[in-house]
């Protein structure tokens, strides 16, 4: 087999990988886009902090999905870019990764207040409060990235101007960056897990002690449990960067490349595609309106509901 044939096979393989990564991304970006459009079209959704937080989750997951697939396709195509542009894109992707679990924790707290403190829910859970919570999420999620950029300026200023493949580990290559990211991720997921588990247990106790809340409480109980499942999916997404930057894949370059590709699809693309869809389609009020817009109104009719 001559070099030309090998080169053609490699190009064909790269094209197939890029296509298989890009197609599900485009489809689920369309799904997320229709969901956001659905939220914007119905004022009743915008007045509810629950749906405002869900819309924020959709937007951040869509940005993450778009950036990660873009970076992976550029990496497969062996495209080089200047360091500072790669830093901006990769750090924005890293921030959106950290926002997802924080968003789930805030959504769980909103359900906790609705069930355990129903008389105070209207005063506490407002659209303004949701906006403040979203701003706080961005600040907390940005701390790690801002710290890394500050350290990079102090340790390696040349990294901003070097043309390289846009892989975060190639720019933030010192051990301190990996340790910082690992520490922040662990603290973040432990705290978020504690919040979600606490709210779940509190809702279960409230439901069992008050029979009048059985219907709404059981639904909220399942919702928080679903948030815990989504948190596990977010955790899978962070595992990709740890495995990819570790010495676990010190195999033959071709074999390592295939393993990274499978891990990318399973740990990055799949969780971010399924997480918002599962949550959105589970909500009956939101689901019927979403299906109407998703099918361009051909298959479903949406009856007016209060506040629409």
Secondary structure, DSSP 8 states (H G I E B T S, - for coil): --HHHHHHHHHHHHHHHHHHHHHHHHHHHHHHHHHHHHHHH-HHHHT-HHHHHHHHHHHHHHHHHHHHHHHHHHHHTT-EEEHHHHHHHHHHHHHHHHHHHHHHHHHHHHHHHHHH-HHHHHHHS-HHHHHHHHHHHHHHHHHHHHHHHHHHHHH-GGGGT-EEE--HHHHS-SHHHHHHHHHHHHHHHHHHHHHHHHHHHHHHHHHHH-GGGHHHHHHHHHHHHHHHHHHHHHHHHHHHHHHHHSGGG-S-HHHHHHHHHHHHIIIIIHHHHHHHHHHHHH-HHHHHHHHHHHTTTSS------TT-
